[in-house]
Amino acid sequence: MDFWAHPYMLASRTVLGYLLLGAGAAIAEPEPPSGTIEVSPANRQLADTLAAIVRDAIPQEYARKKDWGHTKRITTGVTSDGPIYKLKLHRRKKHVAHGTWKQYRVVLVDPEKQLHVTVRNLHSLAGAGVGLQLMVEAKLDGWAQMRHYNRGIHLLTLTAEGTSALRLTIDCQARMQMTEKGLAIVPRVTRSKLELSDFELRRFGEVEGKLARELGKGMKRLVEDQLDGPRITAKLNRAIDKKRDRLVLTGFSP
């Protein structure tokens, strides 16, 4: 007997449907699962609930600064004190802007309309549970600036903007567990993979060649560091943990 066809699981569909109404996320229809495994409506509702949580957990803005505000202490003059026959000279120093400053910012473009989460490969797992894959697609708009100073003298400022398409593939599992509070859905993100495509750098002013490529790579590294691999996997699991109260169905007993 399918675990999800158990009487208390059939009743839980209504509760899961209520959770979905409050999610407020535009979730695409799940793709049919591969093979001959039958997926129940409750499984689909659970998948959509997880998709809504993941959608809300994706940050809408990322920022990073490298050596921004770096200074160097230099001599700006000489002072003296004491009588002429015991004259003492002292160097006057201060901190001034120095080196190459960089800052990057990447934002999601109109996430209410442009951020989409699709449920794929929804299937039953051995031992009462479901597995699924979430495909997150969005558009990014990035901005980068480089300023170069030499001992307090501002030599140049370079600014660039770029756009990219983001695709984040997230593998999830969800199992059921009886607790003192009721029947708990226990989901877990097991793997995340990021793809950036259609990256286009728009150049401004004197930004060209090697400098333009460096600014573009900096924007891409910012997104990759935040959304690729173990970091985003852990972040999504923390977001799910914060929603545990939404994933407990009360009034059930084994």
Buried (B, 14 or more C-beta within 10 A) or exposed (E): EBBBEBEBBEBBBEBBBEBBEEBEBEBBEBEEBEEEBEBBEBBBBBBBBBBBBBBBBBEEEBEBEEEEEEBBEEEEEEEEEEEEEEEEEEEEEEEBBBBBBBBBBBBBBEBEEBBBBBBBBBBBBEEBBBBBBBBBBBBBBBBBBBBBBEEBEEEEBBBBBBBBBBEBBBBBBBBBEEEEEBBBBBBBBEEBBBEBEEBEBBBEEEBEEEBBEBBBEBBBEBBBEBBBEEEBBEBBBEBBEEBBEBBBBEEBEE
